[in-house]
């Protein structure tokens, strides 16, 4: 049945209004941090309900669990989906995107960002908020104080990177470590379903060991090396009058000492201290991290690094114990 011209005009009008709403508010730069956080929270709710619905019909062990166990089962569904999403986005930005490429001449990589990179970090902040809410609600069933500390520091660090636009490349480097989350959740699912002695459980444990080693230890070595190669880009010099740094004579020298180490994520960022010499005939403004950023880049990395090493020790001990039982 053909629609009248008036109906078609009305539909086009609503479409135009929706496009204006999306362009000017939802994905407009000033609103992206807030809309992305809300999107992350909403996505967590949707995934929680879908996990509950699917598990009820397709997993026999689910219906035999206690109320707390079912809630944790659903909550781990959220963390698995978030891990897949943020790992894929992180791999894209770190290894394939031109945004942080050395071939791009759009300023220091430590100060580069885009609406999509901000949106991805905002979704992660929404996830951390939702997961923290669940942890506090069911405390300590979903995790003790170490989980509260980890999620709090990670969420704050990711939020700072999103709102400030600083160090987003290294934020995404560390968020690649979320690739270990699905395996950790699978271990819990198999254990809860009574499959702890299965071959699948053993294989999953081996995968956890190597994934953790690569994504949470060796990856940081790569990040340190990357920081070493780009340590001269951890401060940006912006002329207060129109001119190019390349035109400055070498008579006047401004020395800047900048040190930072940043770990996000399961996160951290890092940087080396060095002396940056800027020749200037005209006055320049040094753009560097806020004081809060300095606090995060020193305290957050230290705490989270210790926690990751402790967890890796537990993983190694558990794997040895499982292999010993198999012999």
C-alpha positions in Angstrom: 0.0 0.0 0.0 1.5 3.3 -1.1 2.0 6.0 1.5 0.7 9.5 1.0 3.0 12.3 0.2 2.2 13.9 3.6 3.2 10.7 5.4 6.5 10.5 3.4 7.2 14.1 4.2 6.6 13.5 7.9 8.9 10.5 8.0 11.7 12.4 6.3 11.2 15.2 8.8 11.6 12.8 11.7 14.7 11.3 10.1 16.3 14.7 9.7 15.5 15.5 13.3 17.0 12.3 14.4 20.2 12.9 12.4 20.5 16.4 13.9 20.1 14.9 17.4 22.8 12.3 16.8 25.2 14.7 15.1 24.8 17.7 17.4 24.4 15.9 20.7 25.0 12.1 20.9 28.3 12.0 18.9 29.2 15.6 19.2 32.7 15.9 20.8 31.6 17.6 24.0 28.9 14.9 24.7 30.8 11.8 23.6 32.3 11.0 27.0 28.8 11.1 28.6 26.9 9.3 25.9 29.5 6.6 25.7 29.4 5.9 29.4 25.6 5.7 29.3 25.9 3.4 26.2 28.3 1.2 28.2 25.9 1.0 31.2 23.0 0.2 28.9 25.0 -2.5 27.1 25.8 -4.1 30.4 22.1 -4.3 31.3 21.2 -5.8 27.9 24.0 -8.4 28.0 23.1 -9.4 31.6 19.5 -10.0 30.6 20.4 -11.9 27.4 22.9 -14.1 29.3 20.2 -14.9 31.8 17.7 -15.7 29.0 20.0 -17.8 26.9 21.5 -19.7 29.9 18.0 -20.6 31.2 17.2 -22.5 28.0 20.5 -23.9 26.8 22.6 -24.7 29.9 21.2 -27.3 32.2 23.6 -26.5 35.0 22.3 -22.9 35.2 18.9 -23.7 36.6 20.5 -25.7 39.4 22.7 -22.8 40.7 22.0 -20.6 43.7 20.7 -17.1 43.2 24.2 -15.6 43.8 25.8 -18.1 41.4 23.3 -17.2 38.7 24.0 -13.5 39.2 27.7 -14.1 38.9 27.1 -16.3 35.9 25.2 -13.4 34.2 27.8 -10.8 35.3 30.6 -12.8 33.8 28.7 -12.7 30.5 29.0 -8.9 30.7 32.7 -9.0 31.3 33.3 -11.5 28.5 31.4 -9.3 25.9 33.2 -6.2 27.1 36.6 -8.0 26.8 35.9 -9.0 23.2 34.8 -5.5 22.3 37.6 -3.6 23.9 40.3 -6.1 22.8 39.2 -5.8 19.2 39.1 -2.0 19.4 42.5 -1.9 21.2 44.2 -4.1 18.6 42.8 -1.9 15.8 44.2 1.3 17.4 47.5 -0.1 18.4 48.4 -2.1 15.3 46.2 -0.9 12.3 44.8 2.5 12.8 46.6 5.6 11.4 45.6 7.7 14.4 48.7 6.7 16.4 50.9 5.9 13.4 54.4 7.4 13.2 53.7 8.3 9.6 51.0 10.8 10.8 52.3 14.3 11.4 49.4 15.6 13.6 51.4 16.2 16.8 52.7 14.0 19.5 51.1 10.5 19.8 50.5 11.1 23.5 48.0 13.8 22.8 46.2 12.3 19.9 42.5 11.1 20.1 39.4 10.9 18.0 35.7 10.7 18.7 35.8 6.9 18.2 38.8 6.4 20.6 37.0 8.5 23.2 33.8 6.5 22.7 35.5 3.2 23.1 37.1 4.3 26.4 33.7 5.7 27.6 32.1 2.3 27.0 34.8 0.7 29.2 34.2 3.3 31.9 30.5 2.4 31.8 31.5 -1.3 32.2 33.8 -0.6 35.1 31.0 1.3 36.9 28.5 -1.4 36.3 30.8 -4.1 37.5 31.8 -2.1 40.5 28.1 -1.7 41.4 27.6 -5.5 41.2 30.7 -6.1 43.3 29.5 -3.8 46.0 25.9 -5.1 45.8 27.0 -8.7 46.3 30.2 -8.1 48.3 32.2 -10.2 48.8 30.6 -12.9 46.6 31.9 -11.5 43.3 35.3 -10.5 44.6 37.2 -9.1 47.6 38.9 -5.8 48.1 41.5 -6.5 45.4 38.8 -6.4 42.8 37.4 -3.2 44.2 40.9 -1.6 44.0 41.6 -3.0 40.6 38.3 -1.8 39.0 38.5 1.6 40.8 42.0 2.4 39.6 41.3 1.1 36.1 38.1 3.0 35.7 39.6 6.3 37.0 42.7 5.9 34.8 40.6 5.1 31.6 38.2 8.0 32.4 41.1 10.4 32.8 42.5 9.4 29.5 39.1 9.8 27.9 38.3 13.2 29.3 41.9 14.6 28.9 42.8 13.0 25.6 46.2 12.1 27.0 48.1 8.9 26.5 45.2 7.1 24.7 47.6 4.9 22.7 49.1 3.4 25.8 45.7 3.1 27.4 44.6 0.9 24.5 47.9 -1.0 24.6 47.1 -2.1 28.2 43.5 -2.7 27.5 44.6 -5.5 25.1 45.2 -7.4 28.3 41.5 -7.8 28.5 42.0 -10.7 26.1 42.6 -12.9 29.2 39.1 -12.2 30.6 37.1 -14.7 28.5 39.4 -17.6 29.5 39.2 -16.7 33.1 35.4 -16.6 32.9 35.4 -19.9 31.0 37.4 -21.5 33.9 34.8 -20.4 36.4 31.9 -21.6 34.1 33.5 -25.1 33.8 34.2 -25.3 37.5 30.7 -24.3 38.3 29.2 -26.7 35.8 31.2 -29.6 37.5 33.7 -30.0 34.6 36.8 -29.3 36.6 38.4 -32.7 35.7 37.6 -32.4 32.0 40.2 -32.0 29.3 38.5 -28.7 28.3 39.3 -27.3 31.8 43.0 -28.3 31.4 43.3 -26.9 27.9 41.6 -23.6 29.1 44.1 -23.4 32.0 47.1 -23.7 29.6 45.5 -21.0 27.4 45.1 -18.7 30.4 48.8 -19.2 31.3 50.1 -18.2 27.9 47.5 -15.5 27.3 48.4 -13.9 30.6 52.1 -14.2 29.9 51.8 -12.5 26.5 49.1 -9.9 27.2 49.9 -8.9 30.8 53.6 -9.3 30.9 55.4 -9.4 27.5 53.0 -6.7 26.1 54.2 -4.3 28.8 57.8 -4.9 27.6 56.7 -3.9 24.1 55.0 -0.8 25.6 58.1 0.2 27.5 60.1 -0.1 24.3 57.6 1.9 22.4 57.7 4.6 25.1 61.5 4.6 24.9 61.3 5.2 21.1 58.8 8.1 21.6 59.9 9.6 24.9 60.5 12.9 23.1 56.8 13.2 22.4 55.5 13.3 26.0 55.2 17.0 26.0 53.8 19.3 23.3 55.1 22.8 22.6 52.5 25.2 21.2 53.6 28.6 19.9 51.8 31.6 21.4 52.2 33.4 18.1 52.0 32.0 14.5 55.4 30.5 13.7 57.1 27.2 13.2 59.5 25.5 15.6 61.8 24.8 12.7 62.3 28.5 12.2 63.6 29.1 15.7 67.3 29.9 16.0 69.5 28.0 18.5 70.4 31.0 20.7 67.8 30.5 23.5 67.2 27.1 25.0 64.3 26.1 27.3 64.8 22.9 29.2 61.9 20.7 30.3 62.3 17.5 32.4 59.3 15.2 32.0 58.9 11.8 33.7 56.0 9.5 33.6 55.0 5.9 33.8 51.4 5.0 33.0 49.6 1.7 33.3 45.9 1.3 32.5 43.8 -1.5 32.8 44.2 -3.7 34.1 46.0 -0.6 32.9 49.2 1.4 32.9 50.9 4.1 31.0 54.6 4.7 31.0 57.2 7.2 30.0 60.9 8.0 30.5 62.4 11.1 31.9 64.6 13.1 29.6 65.7 16.6 28.7 63.8 18.2 25.9 65.6 21.1 24.3 63.4 23.6 22.5 64.9 26.6 20.7 62.7 29.6 20.8 62.9 33.1 19.4 59.2 33.6 20.3 57.4 32.6 23.5 56.0 29.1 23.6 53.5 27.3 25.8 54.3 23.9 27.2 51.3 21.5 27.1 51.8 18.6 29.5 49.7 16.3 31.8 47.6 17.8 34.6 48.7 17.2 38.2 46.0 14.5 38.5 47.6 12.8 35.6 51.0 12.7 37.3 49.3 11.1 40.4 47.7 8.4 38.2 50.8 7.7 36.2 52.9 7.0 39.3 50.4 5.4 41.8 48.1 3.4 39.5 50.9 1.6 37.6 52.7 0.5 40.8 49.6 -0.9 42.4 48.2 -2.7 39.3 51.6 -4.1 38.3 51.9 -5.8 41.7 48.4 -7.2 41.5 49.1 -8.7 38.0 52.3 -10.3 39.2 50.4 -11.8 42.2 47.6 -13.1 40.0 50.1 -14.6 37.6 51.7 -16.5 40.5 48.4 -17.9 41.4 47.7 -19.0 37.8 51.1 -20.7 37.6 50.5 -22.5 40.9 47.1 -23.6 39.9 48.3 -24.9 36.5 51.1 -26.9 38.2 48.6 -28.4 40.7 46.2 -29.4 37.9 49.0 -31.0 35.8 50.3 -32.9 38.9 46.8 -34.5 39.4 46.8 -35.6 35.8 50.0 -37.6 36.1 
